[in-house]
Amino acid sequence: MNRAILLLLAALACPTLYAKAPSPAGNQPDEVQLIEHGSYTNRDGNMVHRPAHSQSGKVPLGATAKCRDGSYSFSQHHRGTCSRHGGVSAWLG
């Protein structure tokens, strides 16, 4: 009985052992093709590249929307996409 309680307390004291690690999104853009870099964890726990401009001006791999400031978003949800980039200019794919 005491052992079970100790195991339970240990598990509760170390929640990071059981936490879901952020998983990378499907089609990750090629960093070399982008001007801005960085990512965020979305509401599903997926790592998503932050909106970025492409070096060539072409649509980068994995882009889901073009923002009004000319950057490309890799968002997996419509809500909030391009919110700090003037809003969505066009949805892609």
Beta strands, then each sheet from edge to edge (+ up, - down):
strand 1: 23-24
strand 2: 39-41
strand 3: 46-49
strand 4: 65-67
strand 5: 72-73
strand 6: 88-91
sheet 1: 1+ 3+ 2-
sheet 2: 5+ 4- 6+
end
